[in-house]
């Protein structure tokens, strides 16, 4: 079963993308995406983005809509990946999108020299990706000055990491979104 999400802002603002009804999928709430992209207005322009745990691609698509140069989308679920491909195609942003069907751990482990200026880290809340895997992501996919958006359950305390400086944080419903800069 599918439903849709609205792109909040930018050149694709008010367009809709499809998403699936899946117990493991928790799209970033519209209000939190609105806050996030207001915060990132300057940083997203010409950014080279990574959307780990992409799902329907709402964060990466929103980034492209707001001026990102490109976005690499990583999603392992076959049905979600197909929905992601359809969303990218329907919005005519294939030229700015790289779609990779694999799990996030494999993608980070195989990443060679590419570093991203903006990373969306929005894993399933039910698994602990916030310690060791977050550390590997920082080491392998970011550079000094990269911005990392981390989404987690609003019931959890804000993640602290010596390699990350907290810039802003907001709670909306069951989601907490925090923007960090890599030191």
Secondary structure, 3 states (H helix, E strand, C coil): CEEEEECCCHHHCCCEEEEECCCCCCCCCHHHHHHHHHHCCCCCCCCEEEEECCCCCHHHHHHHHCCCCEEEEECCCHHHHHHHHHHHHHCCCHHHEEEECCCHHHHHHHCCCCCCCEEEECCCCCCCCCCHHHHHHHHHHCCCCCEEEEEEECCCCCCCCCCEEEEEEEEECCEEEEEEEEC
